[in-house]
Amino acid sequence: MDPDFWHQRWRENRIGFHQDKPMPLLLEHWPSLQLARGSRVFVPLAGKSNDLAWLASQGHRVLGVELSQLAIDQFFAEHDLAPRIHESAYGRHHVAGDIELVCGNAFALDATILADCSALYDRAALIALPPDLRQRYVRELHARLPGGCRGLLITLEYPPHEKQGPPFTVPESEVRELYGRDWTVATLERRDILAQQPGFVAEGVSALETVVYRMERRAG
């Protein structure tokens, strides 16, 4: 996906993917991961999600990466936080309390910065990418996470001929194909959400489900 596409979406405030409250599926299923307080959670394509603040409120350290400086600035402003800022090879780091957001390209992150990420939360990244980039995203970026890393992946499923993403439909068969080699994948919930998504209905989408997966990266 062209970075300019996302920069324009943020400049024009076309961010229908943003939710005013933490994701209900996150609140429901995150406790099942049984992560220790202080665990570092990696959140790719973080936007200004309120999920970041919720994860920090649970005692986790949060590492997010986001292309849009505007999104990052809005996140800290909306939570009345004044981050410390520094630059690195990964991008511009913004740190406030247990939340660190890097303004940069997620694919530029390497195993060094991800080494202590024992958890992963992906609500918006995989479904934001077209098929070729989804493969690269999993084979490259997720491959840099340490063994034992576990987390939640949340996807959407709809008839692919009825809508052009993003967000893209990612069927369970593709999830298992992408992750099956290096990750254990368990389906936790499949929920019909079409009635709550009038934008999809307006585009002619006839069926829409969200699916929650529990992920764990195999050691070695």
Buried (B, 14 or more C-beta within 10 A) or exposed (E): BEEEEBBEBBEEEEBEBBBEEBBEBBEEBBEEBEBEEEBBBBBBBBBBBBBBBBBBEBEBBBBBBBBBBBBBBBBBEEBEBEBEEEEEEBBBBBBBEBBBBBBBEBBEBEEEBBEEBBBBBBBBBBBBBEEEBBBEBBEEBBBBBEEEBBBBBBBBBBEEEBBEBBBBBBBBEBBEEBBEEBBEBEEBBEEEEBEEBEEBEEEEBEEBBBBBBBBBBEEE
